[in-house]
Amino acid sequence: MSDPRFINKIIIITGAGGNFGCSGCLFFLRRGARIAALDVDQNTLNETLAELESIATEDSVIAEGTRIKGYICDVTNSSNVDAVVSSIVSDFGRIDMLWNNAGYQGQIKPTLEYDPADFARVMNINVTGMFIVLQSVAKQMSQQKADGETSHPYSIVNTASVAGLRGTPAMVAYSSSKAAVLAMTVSSAKDLAPHGIRVNAISPALIGPGFMWTRQNELHAASGSPYFASNAEDVAKAKIGGVPMKRLGSIEEVIKSVAYLLSDDSSYTTGTNLVIDGGLSSGLKA
């Protein structure tokens, strides 16, 4: 299953203990990449590392050197992030790609009931934390760029959301944070282009089935928002009914989009947002 786009590429993935992060680590490892897996939670990170170790000896994987390493990292702590980035360079020799994926959903409550402290936490993790990681990794990438080099060999993908485009009811903090991620992506793409670094974003929506999909529907149903039914099954049906493609997206479909933006297949693409939502936010009639 090796893929020449990723063989021996050093890829940092934040939020590696979550569903998306873990699946991304497995996806890129199987294609020959070398993985630096970051998460703030030791237990979930260990679960991801165990899955990675179970496939690290497959014959189809041909990367050389350190294959996998996990790092406990608080993305909101700049000193911690800088130390982890230095450790990654010491362990792997360089950094080629970053999937800036760590995030926090926050409460699902109408605006009038939303806790300002939780709003601040969402912004701190999803915006400030994402910037801290982006800046620290980009500094390292810019140092690796050879003098006179004009290509863009390094790539960063930020995880945003359709919520940042549409403003999902009862998710004011999360929606606000993801809108900020989109602005951050465009601005940093312009600043980093002279350093050979491309920066793009993905915006998924309605990805499942699984725990995250089920739990979000339960929370929307319990939120009291007039935009959602009071029964989680009805919430799910209404959401899918609004998708022109009439189905959920899969985690693998999201990761394939990340792979496109990280790889040289998108070598002339920077500052863009790839929407992965089955047409939900496109204005198409469902």
C-alpha positions as CSV (number, residue, x, y, z in Angstrom):
1,M,0.0,0.0,0.0
2,S,3.1,2.3,-0.1
3,D,2.5,5.6,-1.8
4,P,5.4,7.5,-3.4
5,R,3.9,10.8,-2.2
6,F,4.6,9.9,1.4
7,I,7.4,7.4,1.5
8,N,9.9,8.6,4.2
9,K,8.0,11.8,4.7
10,I,8.0,13.0,8.3
11,I,4.4,13.9,9.2
12,I,3.3,15.5,12.4
13,I,-0.3,14.8,13.4
14,T,-1.8,16.6,16.4
15,G,-4.9,15.3,18.1
16,A,-3.5,11.8,17.3
17,G,-5.5,10.2,20.1
18,G,-8.8,11.1,18.5
19,N,-10.7,9.3,15.8
20,F,-9.5,11.5,13.0
21,G,-6.0,11.7,14.3
22,C,-5.6,8.0,14.9
23,S,-7.0,7.1,11.5
24,G,-4.7,9.6,9.9
25,C,-1.7,8.2,11.6
26,L,-2.6,4.7,10.3
27,F,-3.4,5.9,6.8
28,F,0.0,7.7,6.3
29,L,2.0,5.0,8.1
30,R,0.6,2.4,5.7
31,R,1.7,4.5,2.8
32,G,5.3,4.7,4.0
33,A,5.4,7.9,6.0
34,R,7.2,8.3,9.4
35,I,4.8,9.5,12.0
36,A,5.2,12.0,14.9
37,A,1.9,11.5,16.8
38,L,1.0,14.3,19.3
39,D,-1.8,14.4,21.9
40,V,-2.3,15.9,25.3
41,D,-3.9,12.7,26.6
42,Q,-1.5,9.9,27.4
43,N,-4.1,7.1,27.4
44,T,-5.6,7.9,24.0
45,L,-2.1,8.5,22.6
46,N,-1.0,5.1,23.8
47,E,-4.0,3.5,22.1
48,T,-3.0,5.1,18.8
49,L,0.6,4.1,19.2
50,A,-0.4,0.5,19.9
51,E,-2.4,0.4,16.6
52,L,0.5,1.9,14.8
53,E,3.0,-0.6,16.2
54,S,0.7,-3.4,15.1
55,I,1.2,-2.5,11.4
56,A,4.7,-1.0,11.5
57,T,6.3,-4.3,10.3
58,E,4.1,-4.8,7.3
59,D,6.1,-5.6,4.2
60,S,4.3,-2.9,2.2
61,V,5.7,-0.2,4.5
62,I,9.2,0.7,3.4
63,A,10.1,3.9,5.3
64,E,13.6,4.0,6.8
65,G,14.7,5.2,10.2
66,T,12.4,6.0,13.1
67,R,9.0,5.0,12.0
68,I,6.7,6.1,14.8
69,K,7.0,8.1,18.0
70,G,4.4,9.6,20.3
71,Y,4.7,12.9,22.1
72,I,2.6,14.4,24.9
73,C,1.9,17.9,23.8
74,D,-0.3,20.7,25.1
75,V,-0.9,22.8,22.0
76,T,-1.8,25.9,24.1
77,N,1.6,25.9,25.7
78,S,4.2,27.5,23.4
79,S,7.2,26.3,25.4
80,N,5.9,22.8,25.4
81,V,5.2,22.9,21.7
82,D,8.6,24.2,20.9
83,A,10.2,21.5,23.0
84,V,8.2,18.8,21.3
85,V,9.1,20.2,17.8
86,S,12.8,20.1,18.8
87,S,12.5,16.6,20.0
88,I,10.8,15.6,16.7
89,V,13.7,17.1,14.7
90,S,16.2,15.3,17.0
91,D,14.3,11.9,16.5
92,F,13.5,12.2,12.8
93,G,16.0,14.7,11.4
94,R,13.4,17.1,9.8
95,I,9.7,17.8,9.4
96,D,8.0,17.6,6.0
97,M,4.3,17.9,6.7
98,L,1.9,18.9,9.5
99,W,-1.7,17.9,9.9
100,N,-2.8,20.6,12.5
101,N,-5.7,18.6,13.7
102,A,-6.0,19.0,17.5
103,G,-9.3,20.6,18.6
104,Y,-12.1,20.9,21.2
105,Q,-15.8,20.9,20.3
106,G,-16.9,22.7,23.5
107,Q,-20.5,22.9,24.8
108,I,-23.5,22.5,22.6
109,K,-25.8,25.2,24.0
110,P,-27.7,28.2,22.6
111,T,-25.8,31.5,22.7
112,L,-27.8,32.9,25.6
113,E,-26.8,29.9,27.8
114,Y,-23.2,29.4,26.6
115,D,-20.6,29.6,29.3
116,P,-18.0,32.3,28.5
117,A,-15.3,30.2,30.2
118,D,-15.9,27.3,27.8
119,F,-16.0,29.8,24.9
120,A,-12.5,30.9,26.0
121,R,-11.3,27.3,26.2
122,V,-12.5,26.5,22.7
123,M,-10.8,29.5,21.3
124,N,-7.6,28.8,23.3
125,I,-7.3,25.3,21.9
126,N,-8.8,25.6,18.4
127,V,-7.3,29.0,17.5
128,T,-4.4,29.9,19.7
129,G,-3.2,26.3,20.0
130,M,-3.5,25.8,16.3
131,F,-1.5,29.0,15.7
132,I,1.2,28.0,18.2
133,V,1.8,24.6,16.5
134,L,1.7,26.2,13.0
135,Q,4.2,28.8,13.9
136,S,6.6,26.5,15.7
137,V,6.6,23.9,12.9
138,A,6.8,26.6,10.2
139,K,9.9,28.0,11.9
140,Q,11.6,24.6,11.6
141,M,10.5,24.1,8.0
142,S,11.8,27.5,7.0
143,Q,15.2,26.7,8.5
144,Q,15.3,23.5,6.4
145,K,14.7,25.4,3.1
146,A,17.9,25.5,1.1
147,D,19.2,28.8,0.0
148,G,17.8,29.9,-3.3
149,E,15.2,27.2,-3.3
150,T,12.0,28.4,-5.0
151,S,9.8,25.3,-4.7
152,H,7.3,24.7,-1.9
153,P,8.3,21.3,-0.5
154,Y,6.6,21.7,2.9
155,S,2.9,21.5,3.6
156,I,0.5,22.2,6.5
157,V,-3.2,21.4,6.6
158,N,-5.4,22.9,9.3
159,T,-8.6,21.2,10.4
160,A,-11.4,23.7,10.2
161,S,-15.1,22.9,9.8
162,V,-18.2,23.7,7.8
163,A,-19.4,25.1,11.1
164,G,-17.0,28.0,10.4
165,L,-18.8,28.6,7.1
166,R,-22.4,28.2,8.1
167,G,-22.5,29.1,11.8
168,T,-24.0,25.9,13.4
169,P,-26.8,26.7,15.9
170,A,-25.9,25.9,19.6
171,M,-22.2,25.8,18.7
172,V,-21.3,29.5,18.8
173,A,-17.8,28.9,20.2
174,Y,-16.8,26.1,17.9
175,S,-18.2,27.9,14.8
176,S,-16.3,31.1,15.8
177,S,-13.1,29.2,16.3
178,K,-13.3,27.4,13.0
179,A,-14.0,30.7,11.1
180,A,-10.9,32.0,12.7
181,V,-8.9,28.9,11.5
182,L,-10.0,29.7,8.0
183,A,-8.7,33.3,8.2
184,M,-5.5,32.0,9.9
185,T,-5.0,29.6,7.0
186,V,-5.2,32.3,4.3
187,S,-3.1,34.9,6.1
188,S,-0.4,32.4,7.1
189,A,-0.3,30.9,3.6
190,K,0.6,34.3,2.2
191,D,3.3,34.9,4.9
192,L,4.8,31.4,4.5
193,A,4.8,31.1,0.7
194,P,8.2,32.8,0.4
195,H,9.6,30.2,2.8
196,G,8.5,27.2,0.7
197,I,5.6,26.3,2.9
198,R,2.0,25.8,1.6
199,V,-0.9,26.1,4.1
200,N,-4.4,24.9,3.4
201,A,-7.5,23.8,5.4
202,I,-10.2,21.2,5.3
203,S,-13.8,21.7,6.4
204,P,-15.6,18.5,7.0
205,A,-19.2,18.1,8.1
206,L,-21.5,15.2,8.9
207,I,-18.9,12.5,9.2
208,G,-19.8,9.1,10.6
209,P,-21.2,6.8,11.7
210,G,-19.5,6.4,15.1
211,F,-19.3,7.8,18.6
212,M,-18.7,11.4,17.6
213,W,-21.6,11.5,15.1
214,T,-24.0,9.8,17.6
215,R,-22.9,12.0,20.6
216,Q,-23.3,15.2,18.7
217,N,-26.8,14.3,17.6
218,E,-27.7,13.5,21.3
219,L,-26.3,16.9,22.4
220,H,-28.1,18.8,19.7
221,A,-31.3,17.1,20.6
222,A,-30.8,18.0,24.3
223,S,-29.7,21.6,23.6
224,G,-33.2,23.1,23.5
225,S,-32.4,24.8,20.2
226,P,-35.5,25.3,18.0
227,Y,-33.3,24.3,15.0
228,F,-33.1,20.7,16.2
229,A,-35.6,18.0,17.1
230,S,-35.7,16.8,20.7
231,N,-35.0,13.2,19.6
232,A,-31.4,12.3,18.4
233,E,-32.6,10.0,15.7
234,D,-34.8,12.7,14.2
235,V,-31.9,15.1,14.4
236,A,-29.7,12.7,12.5
237,K,-32.4,12.1,9.8
238,A,-32.9,15.9,9.3
239,K,-29.1,16.5,9.0
240,I,-28.7,13.8,6.4
241,G,-31.8,15.0,4.6
242,G,-30.2,18.3,4.1
243,V,-27.1,16.8,2.3
244,P,-27.5,16.7,-1.5
245,M,-25.6,13.4,-1.6
246,K,-28.0,12.0,1.1
247,R,-25.3,10.2,3.1
248,L,-22.7,10.7,5.8
249,G,-19.1,11.2,4.8
250,S,-16.4,8.8,6.1
251,I,-13.3,9.5,8.1
252,E,-11.3,8.0,5.2
253,E,-12.8,10.5,2.8
254,V,-11.6,13.3,5.1
255,I,-8.1,11.8,5.3
256,K,-7.9,11.4,1.6
257,S,-8.6,15.1,1.2
258,V,-5.9,15.8,3.8
259,A,-3.5,13.6,1.8
260,Y,-4.2,15.5,-1.4
261,L,-3.4,18.9,0.3
262,L,-0.3,17.6,2.1
263,S,1.1,16.0,-1.1
264,D,2.7,17.4,-4.2
265,D,-0.6,16.6,-6.0
266,S,-1.7,20.1,-4.7
267,S,1.7,21.7,-5.4
268,Y,0.2,25.0,-6.8
269,T,-2.5,25.2,-4.1
270,T,-2.1,27.3,-0.9
271,G,-4.5,29.4,1.2
272,T,-7.5,27.3,0.2
273,N,-10.2,25.5,2.1
274,L,-11.3,22.1,0.9
275,V,-15.0,21.5,1.9
276,I,-15.9,17.8,2.6
277,D,-19.6,17.8,3.2
278,G,-21.5,16.1,0.4
279,G,-22.7,19.5,-0.9
280,L,-24.3,20.7,2.4
281,S,-22.7,24.1,2.3
282,S,-22.8,24.6,-1.5
283,G,-26.2,26.0,-1.8
284,L,-27.3,23.0,-3.8
285,K,-31.0,22.0,-3.3
286,A,-31.1,18.9,-1.2
